[in-house]
Amino acid sequence: MRELSSNSSTDTDAAPDHWATDILTQYRQKGIGARVGFGRRPAVLVIDFIRGFTEIDSPLGSDLDSELGATKQLLTTARQAGAPIMFTTTAYDENLADAGLFISKVPSLSVLKRGSRWTELDIRLGRRPEELLIEKQYASAFFGTGLSSILAVQKVDTLVLAGCTTSGCVRATAVDALQHGYHAIVPRECVGDRAPEPHLANLLDIDAKYGDVMPLDAVLLYLKELPVEPERTGK
């Protein structure tokens, strides 16, 4: 396993200096925030970069252009490495019966009905036909989906997470990734939220308890150093 030093964790560039430094120091003194590192067989999971979240005229939307650009870099390198790539969308029945209490908490999710343009992946991602699109109804990409079985069949041990929102679906998926036994890796440039405060706070929390938050360059280097395995590229 290729490990990263503690210096590769979410340092003060991931949260305001006036509180992040003290929190990280306290955590490390208490044995919180060690590195999970990379495994040997990564997959990239792009969470909910759908038009409903990436177009600002959607009630759920925000400006995620920078995060989409960084994710395109991640996808290019992952494809060259032959790593599996998967995407998620959130979509509901017309009557919203499958939205449960989530729709009560976040009523604007009602725009994400199957067949709506808001549930479509952002075209800038350039999804390829062989790259899976997983539909979900709740925050975690694992909950109520076949993701865990899909990863197991491909012998994946490391899940690189991109997408939105950091405080919602990204965090929930990172927590479940750890609980399912995967190394959760979050390139910080590839995830975004509607406001900086929840974004930064959740990056700090993910890094402290559930996975490794690190610069995109470090993740790209890891992917570039992977041996290309024919059975993973289909060649």
N, C-alpha and C positions, 0 to 999 in steps of 0.2 A: 504494500500500500504506500502511495506517495503522500507523505504528510506535509502540512504547512506549519510553520512556526507560529507561536502566539502573536507575533507581529503582523500576521496576515489577517487577523480578525478585524471586526468592525471597530476601528479606532475613532478618533474624534472627528474624522471627516464623515462619519455616519450619523452624527447627532451633535447638537450644539455643545461647544466646549465647556460651558459653564456647568453642565450636569453629567455629560457622558464620561468624562475622564474619571470623576469620582466614582461613578457607578461601576465602570469597568475595573477600577482598582479594587473596589470592595468585592466584586464578583470573583476576581482572580484570587484574592486572599481567602475566599471561602470555597475555592475549588469549583467555581462555576465559569463556564466559557472556554473549556478546552477544545481542541480541534478534533473533528471527526475525520478530516482528511478525505482524499479521493480513494475510491475503490478501483477496480480493474475494468469494469464494463459499464460505462455511463450511457444514459439516455437523456435527451433534452425534452422537457415538458414546458410548453408555452401555454400559460393559463389565461384564458379569457381575453386575449387581445382581439376582441370582437368589436364590430362597429358601434355597438351600444355603449362601449366603454372608451373607445378611441376617437369618436367624433363628437365634437363639443356641442352640436345641436341636439344630441340625445340627452334626456334628463339624467342619465347615469354617466355621461361622458366627461372627459377632461383632456387636457393637452398632454399627450404621451408620445409626441413625435420623437423626442430624444431617446426614450426607452425603446421605441420600435426600431430606431436606427441601430441601436446597440444590439438588439435582439437579432437583427438581420446579419450582423457580423458573427454572432454566436451560431446562427443556423448555417451560415456558409462554411464555417470551420468544422462544425459537427458533421455536415454532409461530406466534406472531404475526408473526415476521419472514419466515415461509415457508421457513426453512432445513430441509433434509432432516434427518431424525432416524432413527437406527438403534440397535438394541440387539444385544448378544450374549448367548448362553448357552453353557455348556460341557456337553456330553452325550456319553455313550459307549454302545456296544453292550452288551447283557447280558453277553457274555463278556469285555468290556473289551479285545478284540483291537485296537481302534483307539486305545487309550490309550498304547501304546508303553512307553518307559522312564519316561514321566512318572508313571505309576501306581506304579512302583517307588520313585520319589523321594518321592511324596506319596500314600501308600496310601489316605488318607481320600477321595481323589477318586473312589473306587469307589462312593460313594453317588450320584454324578451319572450315573445310567443313564437312557437315554431312557424317557420315560413316568413317571419319578419326580417327585414334587412338588418335589424339590430343584432340578430344572432349570428350573422355572417362574420367569418374571420376578416380582419383587416387585410385588404389585398396586398399591402406592402410587405407582408410576411412571405409571400410567394410560396405558399404551401404546395407541395408536390403530391401527385395522386397516391403514391405509396405511403405517404405520411398520415398516420391515423388521426381522425378527428373524433374526440370523445365528448358525448353530451352529458352534462350534469345538471342537477337542480339545486345543489347546495354549495357551500363554500369550498370544501375539500374536493379535490379531483379524485380522491379515493372513495368517497362516500356514495354508495349506490351505483357505482360504475364497475367495469371490468378491469380497471387499470392495474390492480395488483396482479391479477392472473396474466395480463399482457406482459408485464415486466418480468414475471417469473419465467414465462416461456422463453423469453429472450435472454435470460440469465443476467439481467441488469442488476447491478449492486449500487449504482450511484445515480442520483436524480438531480440534474441541473435544472433549476427552476427559473423561468422568466415569466413576465406577465403582470397582471393587475388583479385586485389591488393588493399592495403590500400588507395592509392591515387586515384584509379579508381573505380572499381565496389563496393568495400566496402563503400567508402565514398558516392557514388551516391545512394546506397541502404539505407544508414543511413539517408541521407537527405530526401529521399522519405518516409521512415518509419515514421519519424517525421511528415511529411506532410499528411500522411494517418492516423495519430492519434495513432501510436504505440510507446511504450517505447523502444527506441533503446539502446541496451547494447552491448558493444564491449569488450570482454576479450582480453587484449592486446597481450597475448602470442599466440593467435589463428589467428592473421592476419599478413600478410607479404607483402613485396614489393620488387622490384628489387634493390633498393638503400635505404640506411638508411635515407637520408635527406627528401625525399618526404613521406616516411613512418612515421617518427617522426612528421613532420609538420602537416600531415593530422590527426594523432591521436590527436594532440593538438587541431586542428580545430574542429574535430568531437565532442570532449569532451566539447569544449567551446560553441558550437552552436546547436548540433543536437542530441546527446545522451550521455551516460555515458561510458567512457573508464575506465576499472578497471582491477585489477588482476584476473586471471583465478580462483584462490582459492575463491574469493568472489562470483563469479558466481556459482561455484560448490556448495558452501554452500547454496546459495539461492535455487538451484535445489533440493538439498538433503532435505531441510526443507519443500518442497511442499507436500501437501497431495496428495496421489496417487488417481486419479479419475478413476473408472472403465471404464467409457464411453470413456476415452482418451486412454486407453490401449487396448481396444477391448475385454476385458474380461468380 
